[in-house]
Amino acid sequence: MKPQTQAHALHWTVAKLMRLPWPWLMALADGLAWLWRRTDARESRVAWRNLELAYPDLLPSERQTLHQAILRSTTRQVMETLRFWTRPHAENLPLLRRSHGVELFDQAVAAGRPVLVAAPHFGNWELLNQWLASRGPFAFVYRVPESPVGDAFLLRARGADTITQVRAEGAAVRQLWKRLKEGGVVAILPDQQPKAGDGEFAPFFGVQALTMTLLSRLAERTGAVVLFAWCERIGPGPDFALHFEPAPAAIADADPRVAVAALNAGVEKIARRDPAQYQWTYKRYTLRPAGSGEENPYR
């Protein structure tokens, strides 16, 4: 069976499940978070280790409370995303109850300026993608899953007439540069660890983290307006606030070390708004600076 056919069947199955009422989906999410803790699942272990690294001064009881909140938020984000992927955008966007700084984005687009949207893994970034698609054509970079079926599923789930999905591969930089030079919009998740040699180390919650230079290089070379953007959960139900704010000028600095330090500082500022909504289940600190003597902290 072709990957596209399997992806279609998977999408159909998920869509059926996601027709359950929101309270039921949230209950399923909470049950999954409990199961992760109970079985010491990978997500639970990674989140705990990240808290030890990023919040070393927390008391054990405080770390335990935050750990539980992170897993609960993460599983809810999973259910929300599956719902958003399988329902019409017009049905999802009304869940954005508030907005802040949207005029920054609209003004830049109206002026014909290229726009780089830096969207950290905070809240629900898939809902942000759908909002951007409602404003006009844009491209975003995604890391290709190892499974061809998974890749086909993502292309289907995230697809829309106004969305161009760019694989995070060699040709990506040329595609993004061309779109920006033409005054287009590009969205990048800036807090994914790049491959060794494709980034620079900079502090993130006080720990050196290998950080992508792609966003900063594009900003420097195209003169794009760089905006941080995120959809923050603001209630117990699927209620969100959309935020845009200008990135610091240093994010486009010619010195990549200065640029990635500014990028990490911006992401950290957003994550600290509500640490439970940040993706702490991701191994952010796997690669260590050369000559530091440090080992992979997740081993």
C-alpha positions as CSV (number, residue, x, y, z in Angstrom):
1,M,0.0,0.0,0.0
2,K,1.4,3.4,-1.0
3,P,2.3,5.8,1.8
4,Q,-0.3,8.3,0.6
5,T,-3.0,5.7,0.8
6,Q,-2.0,4.7,4.3
7,A,-1.8,8.4,5.3
8,H,-5.3,8.9,4.0
9,A,-6.6,6.0,6.0
10,L,-4.8,7.3,9.1
11,H,-6.2,10.8,8.6
12,W,-9.7,9.4,8.3
13,T,-9.4,7.3,11.5
14,V,-8.0,10.3,13.5
15,A,-10.7,12.5,12.1
16,K,-13.4,10.1,13.4
17,L,-11.8,10.0,16.9
18,M,-11.5,13.8,17.0
19,R,-15.2,14.2,16.6
20,L,-15.5,13.5,20.3
21,P,-16.6,16.5,22.4
22,W,-13.7,18.7,23.6
23,P,-14.2,17.7,27.3
24,W,-13.8,14.0,26.3
25,L,-10.6,14.8,24.4
26,M,-9.2,16.7,27.3
27,A,-10.0,13.8,29.6
28,L,-8.2,11.5,27.2
29,A,-5.2,13.8,27.3
30,D,-5.1,13.9,31.0
31,G,-5.3,10.2,31.2
32,L,-2.3,9.9,28.8
33,A,-0.3,12.4,30.9
34,W,-1.1,10.2,34.0
35,L,0.0,7.1,32.1
36,W,3.3,8.8,31.0
37,R,4.1,9.5,34.7
38,R,3.0,6.1,35.9
39,T,5.1,4.1,33.3
40,D,8.1,6.6,33.4
41,A,7.6,7.1,29.6
42,R,10.3,8.7,27.5
43,E,8.4,12.1,27.5
44,S,8.2,12.0,31.3
45,R,11.9,11.3,31.7
46,V,13.0,13.9,29.2
47,A,10.8,16.6,30.8
48,W,12.1,15.8,34.2
49,R,15.8,16.0,33.0
50,N,15.1,19.3,31.3
51,L,13.7,20.7,34.5
52,E,16.8,19.7,36.4
53,L,18.9,21.5,33.8
54,A,16.8,24.6,33.2
55,Y,15.4,25.0,36.8
56,P,18.1,23.7,39.1
57,D,17.0,25.8,42.0
58,L,13.4,24.4,42.2
59,L,12.5,22.5,45.3
60,P,11.7,18.8,44.7
61,S,8.0,19.5,45.4
62,E,8.0,22.5,43.0
63,R,9.7,20.4,40.3
64,Q,7.2,17.6,40.7
65,T,4.3,20.1,40.4
66,L,5.7,21.7,37.3
67,H,6.6,18.3,35.8
68,Q,3.0,17.2,36.1
69,A,1.7,20.4,34.6
70,I,4.1,20.1,31.6
71,L,2.9,16.5,30.8
72,R,-0.7,17.6,31.1
73,S,-0.2,20.6,28.9
74,T,1.8,18.5,26.3
75,T,-0.9,15.8,26.0
76,R,-3.6,18.4,25.7
77,Q,-1.5,20.1,22.9
78,V,-1.4,16.7,21.1
79,M,-5.2,16.3,21.2
80,E,-5.7,19.9,20.2
81,T,-3.4,19.5,17.2
82,L,-5.0,16.3,16.0
83,R,-8.4,18.1,16.2
84,F,-7.0,21.1,14.3
85,W,-5.5,18.9,11.7
86,T,-8.7,17.1,11.0
87,R,-11.2,19.9,11.1
88,P,-11.7,22.9,8.8
89,H,-9.6,25.9,9.6
90,A,-12.7,28.1,9.7
91,E,-13.9,25.9,12.6
92,N,-10.6,26.2,14.5
93,L,-9.8,29.9,14.2
94,P,-12.7,31.1,16.4
95,L,-10.9,29.5,19.3
96,L,-8.5,32.4,19.2
97,R,-10.4,34.5,21.7
98,R,-7.9,37.4,21.9
99,S,-5.1,38.8,19.9
100,H,-2.1,41.1,20.7
101,G,0.3,42.7,18.2
102,V,-1.4,41.4,15.1
103,E,-1.1,44.9,13.5
104,L,2.7,44.4,13.4
105,F,2.2,41.5,11.0
106,D,-0.5,43.1,9.0
107,Q,1.4,46.3,8.5
108,A,4.6,44.6,7.4
109,V,2.7,42.5,4.9
110,A,0.7,45.5,3.6
111,A,3.9,47.4,3.1
112,G,5.3,44.6,1.0
113,R,8.1,43.8,3.5
114,P,9.3,40.2,3.8
115,V,8.3,38.7,7.1
116,L,10.0,36.0,9.2
117,V,7.8,34.6,11.9
118,A,9.7,32.9,14.7
119,A,7.3,30.5,16.3
120,P,8.6,28.7,19.4
121,H,7.2,25.4,20.6
122,F,4.9,27.1,23.0
123,G,1.1,26.8,23.4
124,N,-0.2,25.5,20.0
125,W,1.9,26.4,17.0
126,E,-0.3,24.4,14.6
127,L,-3.2,26.9,15.3
128,L,-0.8,29.7,14.5
129,N,0.0,28.0,11.2
130,Q,-3.7,28.0,10.3
131,W,-4.1,31.7,11.3
132,L,-1.2,32.6,9.1
133,A,-2.8,30.6,6.2
134,S,-5.9,32.7,6.7
135,R,-3.9,35.9,6.1
136,G,-2.4,34.8,2.8
137,P,0.3,32.6,1.3
138,F,3.3,31.7,3.5
139,A,5.9,28.9,3.8
140,F,7.1,27.1,6.8
141,V,10.0,24.7,7.4
142,Y,9.3,21.2,8.8
143,R,11.6,18.4,9.8
144,V,10.8,15.3,7.7
145,P,9.7,12.3,9.7
146,E,11.6,9.1,9.1
147,S,8.4,7.3,8.1
148,P,7.1,8.0,4.6
149,V,3.6,7.5,5.9
150,G,4.2,10.0,8.6
151,D,5.5,12.5,6.1
152,A,2.5,12.0,3.8
153,F,0.2,12.4,6.8
154,L,1.7,15.7,7.8
155,L,1.5,17.0,4.3
156,R,-2.1,16.1,4.2
157,A,-3.0,17.4,7.7
158,R,-1.2,20.7,7.3
159,G,-2.0,21.3,3.7
160,A,-3.9,24.3,2.4
161,D,-3.9,26.4,-0.7
162,T,-2.0,29.2,1.0
163,I,0.6,26.9,2.7
164,T,3.9,25.8,1.2
165,Q,5.6,23.1,3.3
166,V,9.4,23.2,2.9
167,R,11.4,20.2,3.9
168,A,14.3,21.0,6.2
169,E,16.9,19.8,3.7
170,G,19.7,21.4,1.6
171,A,17.4,23.1,-0.9
172,A,15.3,24.7,1.9
173,V,17.5,27.8,2.3
174,R,17.3,28.7,-1.4
175,Q,13.5,28.3,-1.4
176,L,13.1,30.5,1.7
177,W,15.5,33.1,0.6
178,K,13.7,33.4,-2.7
179,R,10.3,33.8,-1.1
180,L,11.5,36.4,1.3
181,K,13.3,38.4,-1.5
182,E,9.9,38.5,-3.2
183,G,8.3,40.0,-0.1
184,G,6.7,36.8,1.2
185,V,6.1,35.3,4.6
186,V,8.1,32.5,6.1
187,A,7.5,30.8,9.5
188,I,10.3,28.9,11.3
189,L,10.2,26.9,14.6
190,P,13.5,28.4,15.9
191,D,14.1,26.1,19.0
192,Q,14.8,22.8,17.3
193,Q,18.3,21.6,17.7
194,P,20.1,21.6,14.3
195,K,22.7,19.1,13.2
196,A,26.2,19.4,14.5
197,G,28.0,22.1,12.4
198,D,24.7,23.8,11.4
199,G,24.4,26.1,14.4
200,E,26.1,28.0,17.2
201,F,25.9,27.4,20.9
202,A,24.2,30.0,23.1
203,P,22.6,30.0,26.5
204,F,19.0,28.8,26.9
205,F,17.8,28.8,30.5
206,G,21.4,29.1,31.5
207,V,22.6,26.0,29.6
208,Q,24.5,26.1,26.4
209,A,22.3,24.8,23.6
210,L,23.1,24.3,19.9
211,T,20.9,26.8,18.1
212,M,20.0,27.2,14.4
213,T,21.6,30.1,12.5
214,L,19.1,29.7,9.6
215,L,16.6,32.3,10.8
216,S,19.3,34.9,11.6
217,R,21.1,34.4,8.3
218,L,17.8,34.8,6.4
219,A,17.0,37.9,8.4
220,E,20.4,39.5,7.8
221,R,20.5,38.8,4.1
222,T,16.9,39.7,3.2
223,G,16.2,42.6,5.6
224,A,13.0,40.8,6.7
225,V,10.8,42.0,9.5
226,V,11.3,39.3,12.3
227,L,8.4,38.8,14.6
228,F,8.0,36.3,17.4
229,A,4.5,34.7,17.4
230,W,2.7,32.2,19.5
231,C,-0.8,30.9,20.4
232,E,-1.1,30.7,24.2
233,R,-3.6,28.6,26.0
234,I,-5.7,30.9,28.2
235,G,-8.3,28.7,29.8
236,P,-9.2,25.2,30.8
237,G,-10.9,24.6,27.5
238,P,-9.5,25.1,24.0
239,D,-9.2,28.9,24.3
240,F,-6.2,30.7,23.0
241,A,-4.6,34.2,22.7
242,L,-2.6,35.0,19.6
243,H,0.5,37.1,20.2
244,F,3.0,38.9,17.9
245,E,5.9,40.9,19.1
246,P,9.0,42.3,17.4
247,A,12.2,40.4,17.7
248,P,15.3,42.3,18.9
249,A,17.5,43.8,16.2
250,A,20.4,41.6,17.3
251,I,18.6,38.6,15.9
252,A,19.9,39.7,12.5
253,D,23.4,40.5,13.6
254,A,26.2,39.5,11.3
255,D,28.0,37.7,14.1
256,P,26.1,34.4,14.4
257,R,26.9,34.0,18.1
258,V,25.3,37.4,18.9
259,A,22.3,36.5,16.7
260,V,21.6,33.1,18.2
261,A,22.0,34.5,21.7
262,A,19.3,37.0,20.9
263,L,17.1,34.3,19.4
264,N,17.4,32.1,22.5
265,A,16.7,35.0,24.8
266,G,13.5,35.7,22.9
267,V,12.3,32.1,23.0
268,E,13.2,31.9,26.7
269,K,11.2,35.0,27.4
270,I,8.1,33.4,25.8
271,A,8.6,30.1,27.5
272,R,8.8,31.7,30.9
273,R,5.3,33.2,30.5
274,D,4.0,29.8,31.4
275,P,6.7,27.0,31.5
276,A,4.0,24.3,31.4
277,Q,3.1,25.3,27.9
278,Y,6.6,25.0,26.5
279,Q,7.7,21.7,24.9
280,W,10.0,20.4,27.6
281,T,9.5,16.8,26.3
282,Y,12.1,17.6,23.6
283,K,15.8,16.8,24.0
284,R,17.1,20.4,23.6
285,Y,20.5,19.8,25.0
286,T,21.7,16.6,23.4
287,L,24.8,18.0,21.6
288,R,27.4,19.6,23.8
289,P,30.1,22.3,23.0
290,A,33.3,20.8,21.6
291,G,36.0,20.6,24.2
292,S,33.6,21.2,27.1
293,G,34.0,17.6,28.4
294,E,30.2,17.5,28.8
295,E,28.2,14.4,27.9
296,N,24.7,14.0,26.5
297,P,22.7,14.8,29.6
298,Y,19.9,12.5,28.6
299,R,22.0,9.3,28.8
